[in-house]
Amino acid sequence: MSKSEIAGPRLRYDTINTSFISTVPPDKHQMSSEEKSRLSYRSAGVNIDAGDNLVKRLKPLVSRTQREGWITGIGGFGGLFELPVERYQAPVLVSGTDGVGTKLKLAIEMDRHDTIGIDLVAMCVNDVIVCGAEPLYFLDYFATSVLSEDLAESVISGIARGCEIAGAALIGGETAEMPGMYHEGHYDLAGFCVGVVEKSKIIDGSKVRAGDHVLGLASSGVHSNGYSLVHAVRERSQATLADAFGQQTLGESLLAPTRIYASSINRLLKDIPVKGMAHITGGGLGGNVSRIMPQGLEAHIDSTAWQRPAIFDWIQTHGDIEESEMLRTFNCGIGMVVIVARDEVTNSRNLLEETGENVTVIGEVRHGPHGAIVE
């Protein structure tokens, strides 16, 4: 068989051949007495046909994420991807895995499932790119009690859209159905991303020096951290998701998908010697920026340097939350931090803004023991 035949248009989604199996119970009124007395996978609540139907519905979604290195589509035992080794002298793989936490509860309550997959991709991809890596491919895990083809397609359409934005191929995944493990209509998500970076160009913060500047890239909202506290604030305030909030509802503002910074950062890295980057997730600016600061240096961040989105003011006011707790729990308007030399600030801002980012100089690196201080 020729190489072209091997790399033909076959489509697959899962790494396990029991994927996409529905647990929709059979109609017992249409079963004979003999069928009712026999045990089978179907009588136990598993309907393989529904899983096969879902795979067919996903094929066009997954095919839109094709990129260099893509070999085959969904349906096989493993996801295949050819590394672009000819572009690297010493390629290093960078991997990341994550979920979206209790933001899922919000999507389920609103019955809006088409953007939560973007959050899933963003949480993994944004972690990978801060090492200087280009995202290559993505896999997902979708777990539920009883498979709804419509709901699953909606969720995975968001994952595919996130992969398109990130420039990563969606090469596989797993749909697990576990009756009794989840409430009806509920589900869980996890994702896994792999990227590649030249070994000599790995960004780990080791080149950060005193006098470097800290750039903040605006977030699109709460992103995917701190939602347990958000739910507690909602309960205390007795606010409803349908309440007006600016030009949106409160629910729409809280459900806004996490921003994916991959294309902007990859563009920046082509021209600017970036010294450090941090994805601002749980732990906030202080907790995450401190992870990339060398010993004896600390980033001083001015929390008044940018306009904090209104959703954070709503959370703080209605929850009576201290400022230190806000800064430790939420991104507060800055989703990604980039550290560059002082003389690279203007070029860096221009390049990032050309790609659609809202960029603010939010601090400076100084000598000190604490890693990062948000003032």
Phi, psi and omega in degrees: 000134182285162179299322181295328178289323179294321184264031181287189189276025177297142183242136176218164177233327193244156175267358177228130190281009173258014184284162179056047176254127183274145175251036176287120184297143178290158177282105185293336179292337181263006180261141176288165179298325179293319179295324181293330184277341182270142174269137176210171177300322180293317180292338177279356175106014182248123182242102185295328183300320180296323177295319178297320179298320181296319179302317179299321181289334183276340185308310180294331178293312183292322183297336180289348181263009180300142179207177176306131181102341178297131179248305179224169181263210187275152173127346183265192182272338181212149178277127183254134179212129181269119181292137178279063188295337181293343180269358186228147173273320179219078183291136177240129178277139178238126183237153179209145178223146183193178174227198179238009175061211185278009168298337176302323180300324179293314179298320180292317180297323180275349185056044177235108189241003187274354179243346183295334176291329175297318176303316182299312179297317182300316183297326179277312184296317182297331175288323183288320186290337181292347174274358183093010186272151171268124178296134181253304183212165188220145172229152181228161177231123182238118183239137182208175177274301179236125185289123168257117182300319182296314181295314181298319179296320179296314180298312185287336173297323176293322177298315179298319179297318177299320178294321176300314181298320184279345184077023180252147178274135173272101189253358180180178180174183181216131171247114182252131177245123186226086180305133180093345181272333182231151173293155179301131180085354180264158180204170177226155183226144169215154181222162182216126183235143176235133176232178180222144178215145173296133185305320182287349183248014176299134179257115182227007180089354185292341180264003178294138181226159176300137183100344176294156182253149181254119177258138177249128176261128186299144173272170177262008181143216184290340184063235186226033177228147175087012185287339173297321176289322177301316180297322179293322177295317178300318181294318181293319185280344183060025176287152176252155181293341179275355179300141178295139178215094186064231179272002181236185167266166177300318180298317180296322179293318181288333183270356181310129186292151178298137180287137176258121188260009190301308185295322180294315181292318179299322177295316181299318185293341179290334186237342187240132175282081181293136184263331180197150176217150178217131173275121187272101180239216178303132187107345175068195182296312182298313184293324184273322178293325180297337181292340183247007182270130176295160178301134177090002178235151176216142178271123176262116185248129180265109185288354176263004186284342181230160179278115181286129179303148186299333183297329179286325175295321178297314180299313183295315183293311184284342178257357183051054186260134178294151182301319181298324178290322176299312183292334180274337185261320189244164175284342176054027175110351178241113184265341181211139178244136178233130179250124180226165175295154183305318184281001177254002185297310184298312179298320181296315179298316182298314181297316181292320180290331176295333179268006175100005180275150173259111191244137178224138170285115187248358180179185183216150178270132179228169173288138180166166189264354197261359178084296178205139178231124176261114189262000000 
